[in-house]
Amino acid sequence: MTTPTTSPPEVRLRQVTASYGSTTALDTVDVTFPAGAITGLLGRNGSGKTTMLSLVASLRRPAAGQVLVDGQDPFEDEALMEQVCLIRESGDVLDDEKVAVNLRYAADSRPTWDAELAGRVLETFQIEEQKIVRRLSRGQRSAFGTVLGLASRAPVTMLDEVYLGMDAPSRYAFYDLLLEDYLAHPRTIILSSHLIVEIENLLEHVVILDRGRVLVAEEAEDLRTQGLQVTGRGADLDALLPTLAGVTVLATRTLGPTRQATLTGQPELLRAAESELRAAGMEIGGIDLQDLFVHLTGRAA
């Protein structure tokens, strides 16, 4: 199969609302997934991640708003839908057929399918083509989902918790394969995951959902500059925190006589606060994406 000659598409949701009965899964969401980037779609259970990906994959229509892939509505647009691949943790495969049959079906459905890559990934995860899918272990089934996602080479590839059934060595093998193939064949990739620590270094862009609304949509590196952790004597830190201009205290915890605070704010304000804190003898450390996610979504909740 051939690789598209056009550049990877941008994915955008404009004022999108989606509901299940009386439950609003997405509430007037306006967000862009940059073209040709790996975006982490993060959120607590029930935040709307799977609903959002289902809309992009044209598995359903929004109650209001627009879903656009490369500026076009993909719903019932066969040519455009071929360019969008969603692999879900539940697995959208033919359970009672062999792996090989599923591979042929995927190849017929995806104009960008790469059989050589599929074979290489199958070998990495030791999945036999003649085995019936429902007889695969949970880990092998998850790994088979990653085969379908990677080998599709779809211009928009979305992976929704597809690797949760895999053990740690298999997950890290998948991350390596994903990054290697993405660098060789750029596309728009969206990773929905709870394993933030594991995927953090892959991400160029981050979208955080909370109760159906977009809490954060930023470049990953920019997001990391918006938080820091400060540690010092409890009384001294308590006296300093209220004096820091434009800085929000997300959380504090006490460790004996020592206190640690997680701060967030605009980078220039954090830099000024960091100078004050260091001058006062405080210890300053960075904040990883998972800590920032936990504090932001905890505060929103």
C-alpha positions in Angstrom: 0.0 0.0 0.0 1.1 3.6 -0.6 1.8 6.3 2.0 -0.2 9.5 1.5 1.7 12.3 -0.1 -0.2 15.0 1.7 0.9 16.2 5.1 -0.9 14.8 8.2 -4.2 16.4 9.0 -5.3 18.5 11.9 -8.2 17.3 14.0 -10.5 19.9 15.5 -13.7 19.9 17.6 -15.7 23.1 17.5 -18.2 23.7 20.3 -19.0 20.0 20.4 -21.6 18.5 22.7 -22.3 14.8 23.1 -24.8 13.1 25.4 -25.9 9.7 26.5 -29.5 10.1 27.6 -29.5 12.7 30.4 -25.7 12.4 30.8 -23.5 15.0 29.0 -20.3 13.3 28.0 -18.8 16.4 26.2 -19.9 19.9 27.0 -19.3 22.6 24.3 -15.8 21.4 23.7 -13.5 23.4 21.5 -10.1 21.8 21.0 -7.5 21.2 18.3 -5.2 18.2 17.9 -2.1 19.5 16.0 -1.3 18.0 12.6 1.7 15.7 12.7 2.1 15.6 16.5 1.7 13.0 19.2 -1.0 14.3 21.6 -1.8 12.7 25.0 -5.5 12.8 25.7 -5.7 12.6 29.5 -8.6 12.5 31.9 -10.0 10.7 34.8 -12.6 7.9 34.2 -15.7 9.3 32.8 -14.1 12.5 31.6 -15.2 12.0 28.0 -12.0 10.7 26.3 -13.6 7.7 24.6 -16.6 9.7 23.5 -14.3 12.3 21.9 -12.3 9.7 20.0 -15.5 8.0 18.8 -16.7 11.2 17.4 -13.5 11.7 15.5 -13.7 8.2 14.2 -17.3 8.8 13.0 -18.7 6.1 15.2 -21.4 8.6 16.2 -22.4 12.2 15.6 -22.3 15.0 18.1 -25.5 16.4 19.5 -24.1 19.9 18.6 -21.0 21.4 17.1 -18.6 20.2 14.4 -15.9 17.5 14.2 -13.4 18.3 11.5 -10.5 16.2 10.1 -8.4 18.3 7.7 -11.1 20.9 7.7 -13.8 18.4 6.6 -16.6 16.5 8.4 -15.5 12.8 8.3 -19.0 11.4 9.0 -20.1 9.2 6.1 -17.2 10.4 4.0 -15.7 7.1 3.0 -12.4 8.5 1.6 -11.8 10.6 4.7 -12.8 7.8 7.2 -10.2 5.5 5.6 -7.6 8.0 6.8 -8.8 7.8 10.5 -8.0 4.7 12.6 -9.3 4.2 16.2 -8.1 1.2 18.2 -10.0 0.7 21.4 -8.9 -1.3 24.5 -12.0 -3.5 24.0 -10.7 -4.4 20.5 -12.8 -4.0 17.3 -11.8 -7.3 15.7 -13.4 -10.5 14.4 -13.1 -12.6 17.5 -13.9 -16.0 15.9 -11.5 -15.5 13.0 -7.8 -16.0 12.8 -5.3 -13.2 13.2 -4.5 -13.6 9.5 -8.1 -13.0 8.5 -8.2 -9.8 10.6 -5.0 -8.6 9.0 -6.4 -9.1 5.5 -9.6 -7.2 6.5 -7.5 -4.3 7.9 -5.3 -4.3 4.8 -8.5 -4.1 2.6 -9.8 -1.2 4.7 -6.7 0.9 5.0 -5.1 2.3 1.9 -2.0 3.1 4.0 -1.6 -0.4 5.4 2.0 -1.7 5.7 2.1 -5.5 5.8 5.9 -5.6 6.5 5.4 -3.5 9.6 2.5 -5.7 10.7 4.6 -8.8 10.4 7.4 -7.2 12.4 5.2 -6.1 15.2 3.5 -9.5 15.3 6.9 -11.1 15.7 7.9 -8.7 18.4 4.8 -9.7 20.5 5.0 -13.4 19.4 1.5 -13.5 18.0 0.8 -16.4 15.6 -1.2 -15.5 12.5 -3.0 -18.8 12.5 -4.4 -18.3 16.0 -8.1 -17.5 16.6 -8.3 -14.0 18.1 -10.6 -15.0 21.0 -7.9 -17.6 22.0 -5.3 -14.9 22.5 -4.4 -14.0 26.0 -5.5 -10.5 27.2 -2.0 -9.2 26.8 -1.7 -10.7 23.3 -5.0 -9.3 22.3 -3.9 -5.8 23.5 -0.7 -6.2 21.5 -2.7 -7.2 18.4 -4.6 -4.0 18.7 -1.3 -2.1 18.6 -0.4 -4.1 15.5 -3.5 -2.9 13.8 -3.0 0.7 14.9 0.7 0.9 13.9 0.5 -1.0 10.6 -2.6 1.0 9.5 -0.2 4.0 9.2 -3.5 6.0 9.1 -2.9 9.8 8.8 -4.9 10.1 12.0 -4.2 7.2 14.4 -6.0 7.1 17.8 -5.1 4.6 20.5 -7.6 4.4 23.3 -6.0 2.6 26.3 -5.3 -0.2 23.8 -2.1 -1.3 25.7 -3.6 -1.8 29.2 -3.6 -5.5 29.0 0.1 -5.7 28.2 2.8 -6.3 30.7 5.5 -3.6 31.2 8.1 -5.0 28.8 5.5 -5.3 26.0 4.2 -1.7 26.6 7.8 -0.3 26.4 8.4 -2.3 23.2 5.2 -0.7 21.8 6.3 2.8 22.8 9.6 2.2 21.0 7.9 0.9 17.9 5.4 3.8 17.9 8.1 6.4 18.1 10.3 4.7 15.5 7.5 4.5 13.0 6.2 8.0 13.8 9.6 9.5 13.1 9.8 7.6 9.8 6.2 8.2 8.8 4.8 11.3 10.5 1.1 11.3 11.3 -1.4 12.8 13.7 -1.4 10.4 16.7 -3.7 10.7 19.7 -2.9 8.5 22.8 -5.5 8.2 25.4 -3.9 6.8 28.6 -3.9 6.6 32.3 -0.2 5.6 32.2 1.0 9.1 32.1 4.5 8.5 33.5 5.2 5.9 30.8 4.0 8.0 27.8 5.1 11.4 29.0 8.3 11.5 27.0 6.4 10.6 23.8 4.1 13.6 24.0 4.4 16.8 22.1 1.0 18.1 23.0 -1.4 17.5 25.9 -5.2 17.7 26.2 -6.7 17.2 29.6 -10.5 16.6 29.9 -12.4 16.9 33.1 -16.1 16.1 33.3 -16.6 16.7 29.6 -14.8 20.0 29.4 -11.3 20.8 28.2 -9.2 21.7 31.2 -5.8 22.1 29.4 -4.8 22.0 25.7 -1.1 23.0 25.4 2.3 22.0 24.2 3.7 19.4 26.6 6.9 21.4 27.2 5.0 24.6 27.9 2.8 22.7 30.3 5.8 21.5 32.3 7.0 25.0 32.7 3.8 25.9 34.5 4.5 24.0 37.7 7.1 23.5 40.3 7.5 21.9 43.7 9.1 23.8 46.6 10.3 22.2 49.9 11.3 23.9 53.1 10.6 24.4 56.8 6.9 24.5 57.3 6.6 27.8 59.0 9.0 29.6 56.6 7.1 28.2 53.5 3.8 29.1 55.0 5.0 32.7 55.4 6.3 32.9 51.9 3.5 31.4 49.8 1.0 34.2 50.3 3.6 36.8 49.1 4.2 35.1 45.7 2.4 37.2 43.0 0.3 35.4 40.4 1.1 31.9 41.7 -1.5 29.3 42.6 -0.8 26.7 45.3 -2.3 23.4 44.0 -1.4 21.3 47.0 0.7 21.1 50.1 1.8 18.2 52.2 3.7 18.0 55.5 6.7 15.8 56.1 7.4 16.3 59.8 8.8 19.8 60.2 9.2 20.1 56.4 6.5 21.1 54.0 6.2 20.6 50.3 4.0 22.7 48.0 3.1 22.3 44.4 2.7 25.6 42.6 1.4 26.5 39.2 1.2 29.8 37.2 2.5 31.5 34.1 6.1 30.7 33.4 7.4 34.2 33.9 5.6 34.5 37.3 6.9 31.1 38.4 10.4 32.1 37.5 10.1 35.2 39.7 8.6 33.1 42.5 11.4 30.6 42.1 14.0 33.3 42.6 12.3 34.5 45.8 12.0 31.0 47.1 15.7 30.1 46.4 16.8 33.3 48.0 14.9 32.2 51.1 16.7 28.8 51.2 13.9 26.7 49.7 14.6 23.6 47.6 13.0 23.8 44.1 12.2 20.9 41.9 10.4 20.3 38.6 6.9 18.8 38.4 6.2 15.9 36.1 3.1 15.7 34.0 1.4 13.1 36.1 1.7 15.2 39.3 0.4 18.2 37.5 -2.5 16.2 36.0 -3.4 14.8 39.4 -3.4 18.2 41.1 -5.3 20.0 38.2 -8.0 17.4 37.9 -8.3 17.0 41.7 -8.8 20.7 42.1 -11.4 20.8 39.3 -13.3 17.9 40.9 
